[in-house]
């Protein structure tokens, strides 16, 4: 297999293969790639998430049944990929996504990004140019290194110290490291037009306690594409991972070319 060794996961009756793509510096990025028709759907997980999450898995399984091409990955320092999470930045992870697309995808791409993955989706989309066929954001969170931290936290990060916050999804605190924060500040997008002109669909829960739903409206305003639709789910939380949310996500992906 290209890029490295393969790893098998799952039960004996349902075995999935995780492949590994080697970056120029030798770090291996875990990937699952399913061939199929149409633009390849590439799912970008959120902060400290990986391709084993419910939305990624559901999308990959649906793609298999529908005969659609789909690619999942773990950023370096996450899931089954090599690396230390403390070394992760948006620029580093963007380059990993672009390297995988260059190595594994021959046709156009539909990017699906969740939370931080929605910010990364925009950065990757800008780099893909004409290969970008569409985007679907789920609680997209561009520029959260600015609006997601208070003045004291930003000063701590600017001074080279990490910030740790309570994690509503697990027992360990959520870290933000100075390198990630500095890189995020250098990749802010919402203060200028975003030169993406493909169809874009943005899904956001109005009960989201992590990313204000108004953020999706700001993204829609900044995108240069004339084909942008924002769907607000009144009782939807940040994850949008209930059965009805997953069905809405898949239905939204189906509407794109």
Secondary structure, DSSP 8 states (H G I E B T S, - for coil): -TTS--EEEEETTEEEEEEEEE-TTS-EEEEEEE--EEEEEEEE--TT--TTSHHHHHHHHHHHHHTEEEEEE--TTSTTS-S-GGG--HHHHHHHHHHHHHHH--S-EEEEEETHHHHHHHHHHHHHGGGEEEEEEES--TTHHHHTS-HHHHHHHHTT--EEE--TTSSS-EEE-HHHHHHHHHT--TTS-B---SEEEEEEETT-SSS-THHHHHHHHHB--S-EEEEEETT--SS--SHHHHHHHHHHHHH--
